[in-house]
Amino acid sequence: MPHRPAREMFPPRREARAEARSLPHEPPWRLILATGLGLAALVAATQTRAQDEATEDTATEEATPEEAAEFRVPAGATLGERDGVQTIISHGYSNFGELALPADFEHLAYVNPDAPKGGEIAIWAQGTFDNLNPYATKEGTPGALATIGFESILQGTADEVGASYCYLCTTLEYPADPDARDWVIFNLRDDVTFSDGEPMTAEDIVFSHEISIEQGTESFASVVSQMLTSVEALDEHTVRFTFGEDFSPNDTISQAGATTARPKHWFEETGYRLDEASFEIPPGTGAYMLDSYDVNEQIIYRKVPDWWGESIPFNIGRDNYETIRVEYFADTTAAFEAFKAGEFTFRQENSSLNWATAYDFPALDNDWVVTEELPDGDLPNATGFVFNMGSEKFADRRVRQALALMYNFTWTNNTLQYGLFQQRESFWEGTDFEATGVPEGRELELLETVADMIDPSILTDEVTMPHSSGESQLDRANLRAAIALLEEAGYEVVDGVMQKDGEPLSVEFLFYSPSFDRILIPYVDNLKALGIDAVYERIDPSQYTERLNTFDYDMTFAGYSVYLEEGESIGQRFGTDGLGDVFNPAYYSNPAVDALIPYVANARSIEEMAAGVRAIDRIMRYDMWMVPVWYLGKYWVAYYDFYRHPDELPPYALGQLDFWWIDQAAYDDLRAEGAFR
């Protein structure tokens, strides 16, 4: 899985395929991320033609070992020359390692190349929708999977980190010298068509980039317009991106390759805008297009007839359904009852209560429904209870520490979650990016460059770890410690209420899902025991999204996407440039983190990147702007027993919308037995 470029508000293809992972149970911030909020990233894997299809004006030759030693040349790539500059021409790009796939691969390693086509997968989403344009982020709530028809020039796979391959292109070409990589050229495929039948050309790529800058989110436009300073169609199927200064080629090439193909002709004919809500979805190059919708009830996507990409190696064994149906429900309880009755047929479970106690119903007894725990090798999202760091009441770290102490993971997990989860410690849990122990080596060197911006203890002490708690809901030792912290911060208890200068410390905890009440209410009760004027306000999803986007809250449950390779977009999530962005719901920033981001973005090795991310992880954990909660490390899925998947799943995707398929005979048997409504 590649690292993530800056986010445009909703990614193409694989992000949409991955969306079912979050549709049922997670709050709107995750729905936004999953329905496509990423400008490009989570890009999904590729096919390519032989590299001798480079443009005619480019000379090519195999790299000699001596030449390759001067700079890294991917296996299977050729050396060329353009305008007096030595270039690398390749079917893909890898930031720090070799490409796993050769140019002539037959299909992805983790798919079933003989998977049958046809049938329908039916999933669910919570809440409502009032448009199908996820890019209009300030105008309502977009419907699920609205970006499923869009694809990017380069895509990554679900079993590889840091690599992306030509998908809408045949080859890419860039300067061989890493210090001179100020452009990239994509030689586009000549057989790609949009769902309306019109061919894709280089002009469509140029248009897509320009309209994203003009009408996309401000954070995207401000970063990417500096990163990609110009885009030019050299001919009908050749497009060149020129890069700005001070950006790593790992980011610029990936960012350019993340550009989505949009049909210029259709936008000009219709006057459609990315920043205006609409129920129209522009034609895309992807396998699916909108079939029908019923507002707040249902959305159906259908396979594009005679889709151009059906038989290319990258798509063999993928996009196997004829239709994808999304059923909407007001809450998780209604959705679960509908699943039991067969109103939809695939469910990814995120409720430990349900998983431990609720999967006992007739469809299971009749062997109509299968439950599975499948491995999830991806990096867990950094989720937790976040403070609104734009609020003055949370400016003092001691206040945040005190409130964090009132969350009891041990009791919550053992009593409410059946001991099924592990406690998250790091933003980059379980990876080489996770800070551990005391800083040393290159991480310490980087921290010393910002020593005047951080607390001295960060340089010498063990990394901040989540507090431990006892088996009772209210841990008395943590309560005493929290009171002491607040007293240090100038608070005192008056008539049972924690006050400072006569003003009570009040906290409104905002959320939207009834299924989360059992988790949030005990935490709020513990805050009350501390003397906090704490209230839990559950509102409907559309109100929640609006208040979250305007930072009209004190605390909430939210999360941040983190990646196995980081780049420039880390600043969009954790940097000052991301303040006010939906990708930074806590409104967090720290000048020390800002200063370290370039070390990550410009890293020439994974080791250098890891040192920079560890330093950032260490600082953010010290800052305590998020109370870390839990992670699972596996998928809980339940589905009617006509879906099939490869015996061995790739490490970075469940893939139910991507490479699963339907056993038609099994479906017919279940229907005959009355399994579905």
Disulfide bonds with the S-S distance in Angstrom:
Cys166-Cys169 2.20
